[in-house]
Amino acid sequence: MRTMLDGYGGQNYLETEITAPSPSVSLDLRDGQNPDDAYTVTIQRRTRPTPHEFRQQAEAARDEILRIVAAWCIEANDIGGIDAGDLAQRLEEAGHPLPESDDA
């Protein structure tokens, strides 16, 4: 399994579809008659985050960004005097800088 991770450049996990030629006496993870009966095997390094934990981290970052944007919108509507540069600065200060533009 380590060879699979390293061979495909998987830093933490690798998902692969495994099928066995027919007839097989050892492993058949897909029933050709039932597409719902197909599986993905995930091999993950035990001491690193799982795909689920990565998703949770991404969702937490998204939620933080949305809170910053919502607060900026409320302030812009209620108080005024701020512009998009203020929003970009707040996002950067929170660790979420805007991506560099290819046009720059």
C-alpha positions as CSV (number, residue, x, y, z in Angstrom):
1,M,0.0,0.0,0.0
2,R,2.9,2.3,0.7
3,T,4.1,1.6,-2.8
4,M,0.8,2.6,-4.2
5,L,0.8,5.9,-2.2
6,D,4.4,6.7,-3.2
7,G,4.1,5.5,-6.8
8,Y,1.2,7.8,-7.5
9,G,2.5,10.7,-5.5
10,G,-0.2,10.5,-2.8
11,Q,1.0,12.6,0.1
12,N,-1.7,11.4,2.4
13,Y,-4.3,9.2,0.6
14,L,-5.1,7.6,-2.7
15,E,-8.4,6.4,-4.0
16,T,-8.4,3.8,-6.6
17,E,-10.9,1.6,-8.3
18,I,-10.1,-2.1,-8.2
19,T,-11.5,-4.5,-10.7
20,A,-10.6,-8.1,-11.3
21,P,-10.8,-9.9,-14.6
22,S,-13.5,-12.4,-14.9
23,P,-13.5,-15.2,-13.8
24,S,-11.9,-14.2,-10.5
25,V,-11.6,-16.2,-7.4
26,S,-9.9,-13.5,-5.3
27,L,-11.4,-10.0,-5.7
28,D,-14.3,-8.6,-7.6
29,L,-15.4,-5.2,-6.4
30,R,-17.8,-4.4,-9.3
31,D,-20.9,-6.3,-10.3
32,G,-21.5,-5.6,-13.9
33,Q,-25.2,-6.1,-13.5
34,N,-25.5,-3.6,-10.7
35,P,-23.7,-0.3,-11.0
36,D,-24.6,0.6,-7.4
37,D,-22.5,-2.3,-6.3
38,A,-19.1,-0.7,-7.2
39,Y,-16.6,0.4,-4.6
40,T,-13.7,2.8,-4.1
41,V,-10.8,1.7,-1.9
42,T,-9.2,4.5,0.0
43,I,-5.7,3.9,1.3
44,Q,-4.7,6.6,3.8
45,R,-1.7,7.2,6.0
46,R,-2.9,6.6,9.5
47,T,-1.2,9.6,11.1
48,R,-2.5,12.2,8.6
49,P,-5.9,13.7,8.1
50,T,-8.6,11.6,6.5
51,P,-10.5,12.9,3.4
52,H,-13.4,13.6,5.7
53,E,-11.1,15.7,8.0
54,F,-9.8,17.6,5.0
55,R,-13.4,18.4,4.0
56,Q,-14.2,19.6,7.5
57,Q,-11.1,21.9,7.4
58,A,-12.2,23.3,4.0
59,E,-15.8,23.8,5.3
60,A,-14.5,25.6,8.4
61,A,-12.3,27.9,6.2
62,R,-15.3,28.6,3.9
63,D,-17.5,29.4,6.9
64,E,-14.9,31.8,8.3
65,I,-14.6,33.6,4.9
66,L,-18.4,33.8,4.6
67,R,-18.6,35.4,8.1
68,I,-16.0,38.0,7.2
69,V,-17.8,38.8,3.9
70,A,-21.2,39.0,5.7
71,A,-19.8,41.3,8.4
72,W,-18.2,43.5,5.7
73,C,-21.5,43.6,3.7
74,I,-23.4,44.7,6.8
75,E,-20.9,47.4,7.6
76,A,-20.8,48.6,4.0
77,N,-24.6,48.9,3.9
78,D,-25.1,50.3,7.4
79,I,-22.1,52.6,7.9
80,G,-20.5,53.0,4.5
81,G,-17.1,54.4,3.8
82,I,-15.5,51.1,3.1
83,D,-14.6,49.5,-0.3
84,A,-13.6,46.1,-1.7
85,G,-10.0,46.8,-0.7
86,D,-11.1,46.7,2.9
87,L,-12.7,43.3,2.4
88,A,-9.6,42.0,0.7
89,Q,-7.5,43.3,3.7
90,R,-9.8,41.6,6.2
91,L,-9.6,38.3,4.4
92,E,-5.8,38.5,4.1
93,E,-5.5,39.3,7.8
94,A,-7.6,36.2,8.6
95,G,-5.2,34.1,6.5
96,H,-7.3,34.0,3.3
97,P,-5.6,36.3,0.8
98,L,-7.2,36.7,-2.6
99,P,-5.5,34.6,-5.3
100,E,-3.2,36.4,-7.6
101,S,-4.8,37.4,-10.9
102,D,-3.3,36.2,-14.2
103,D,-4.0,39.7,-15.5
104,A,-1.7,41.4,-13.1
